[in-house]
């Protein structure tokens, strides 16, 4: 196990993290004497999107989706697609005190 000073660890952060991956733990000592341990939590073996659940959309092709997004933007594109499918899209409520233009001070 290797011990780094805070200044050295800050300058060589990538090296410190790689060392923690290889050795299991690296310690960092601050000037006041406190010591911290850096360890690898888990190895990422799967995609970060592995737990994302998709929504089934029938009757809409990827071309339809891309066209709607390009033409209308993300918010309006979703509204356009839903209305084309017969679904109702709730509108956002306007916040009190908010205006379209920036206020001058």
C-alpha positions as CSV (number, residue, x, y, z in Angstrom):
1,X,0.0,0.0,0.0
2,X,1.3,3.4,-1.0
3,X,1.0,6.7,0.9
4,X,0.8,10.0,-1.0
5,X,0.8,13.5,0.4
6,X,-2.2,15.5,-0.5
7,X,-0.3,17.8,-2.8
8,X,1.3,14.9,-4.7
9,X,-2.0,13.0,-4.9
10,X,-3.7,16.1,-6.3
11,X,-0.9,16.5,-9.0
12,X,-1.0,12.9,-9.9
13,X,-4.6,11.9,-9.5
14,X,-4.8,9.6,-12.5
15,X,-1.7,7.7,-11.2
16,X,-3.2,7.5,-7.6
17,X,-6.5,6.0,-9.0
18,X,-4.6,3.5,-11.2
19,X,-2.6,2.5,-8.2
20,X,-5.7,2.0,-6.1
21,X,-7.1,-0.2,-8.9
22,X,-4.0,-2.4,-8.9
23,X,-3.2,-2.5,-5.2
24,X,-6.6,-2.3,-3.7
25,X,-6.0,0.8,-1.6
26,X,-3.9,4.0,-1.6
27,X,-3.7,6.4,1.3
28,X,-3.5,10.1,1.2
29,X,-2.1,12.1,4.1
30,X,-3.1,15.7,4.7
31,X,-0.8,18.3,6.2
32,X,-2.7,18.2,9.5
33,X,-2.0,14.4,9.8
34,X,-5.4,13.0,8.8
35,X,-5.1,10.0,6.5
36,X,-7.7,9.0,3.9
37,X,-8.0,5.7,2.0
38,X,-8.8,5.6,-1.7
39,X,-10.2,2.2,-2.9
40,X,-11.8,0.9,-6.0
41,X,-15.5,0.5,-5.3
42,X,-16.5,-1.9,-8.2
43,X,-15.4,-2.9,-11.6
44,X,-17.9,-1.8,-14.2
45,X,-18.5,-5.0,-16.1
46,X,-21.8,-3.9,-17.8
47,X,-23.1,-1.0,-19.7
48,X,-24.2,2.0,-17.6
49,X,-27.5,1.8,-19.4
50,X,-28.1,-1.9,-18.4
51,X,-30.8,-1.0,-15.9
52,X,-32.7,1.5,-18.1
53,X,-36.1,0.3,-19.1
54,X,-37.5,1.4,-22.4
55,X,-41.0,2.3,-23.3
56,X,-42.9,0.6,-26.0
57,X,-44.1,2.9,-28.7
58,X,-46.2,1.4,-31.5
59,X,-46.8,3.0,-34.8
60,X,-43.8,5.4,-34.7
61,X,-40.7,4.7,-36.7
62,X,-37.3,6.1,-35.9
63,X,-37.6,8.2,-39.0
64,X,-40.8,9.7,-37.6
65,X,-39.1,10.4,-34.3
66,X,-36.0,12.0,-35.8
67,X,-38.2,14.2,-38.1
68,X,-40.3,15.4,-35.3
69,X,-37.3,16.2,-33.1
70,X,-35.6,18.1,-35.9
71,X,-38.7,20.0,-36.9
72,X,-40.2,20.8,-33.6
73,X,-37.5,20.4,-31.0
74,X,-37.5,17.9,-28.1
75,X,-40.6,19.2,-26.2
76,X,-42.8,20.1,-29.1
77,X,-41.6,17.0,-31.0
78,X,-42.9,14.7,-28.2
79,X,-46.2,16.6,-28.1
80,X,-46.5,16.2,-31.9
81,X,-45.8,12.5,-31.8
82,X,-48.3,11.9,-28.9
83,X,-51.0,13.9,-30.6
84,X,-50.5,12.0,-33.8
85,X,-51.1,8.8,-31.8
86,X,-54.3,10.2,-30.2
87,X,-52.7,10.7,-26.7
88,X,-53.1,13.8,-24.6
89,X,-50.1,15.8,-23.7
90,X,-50.4,17.9,-20.6
91,X,-49.0,21.4,-20.9
92,X,-46.6,22.8,-18.3
93,X,-48.0,25.3,-15.9
94,X,-46.3,28.7,-16.0
95,X,-44.5,29.8,-12.9
96,X,-45.8,32.9,-11.2
97,X,-43.5,35.8,-11.5
98,X,-41.6,34.4,-14.5
99,X,-41.4,36.3,-17.8
100,X,-40.0,35.5,-21.2
101,X,-37.5,38.4,-21.1
102,X,-34.7,38.8,-18.7
103,X,-35.3,41.5,-16.1
104,X,-33.1,44.6,-16.1
105,X,-31.5,45.7,-12.9
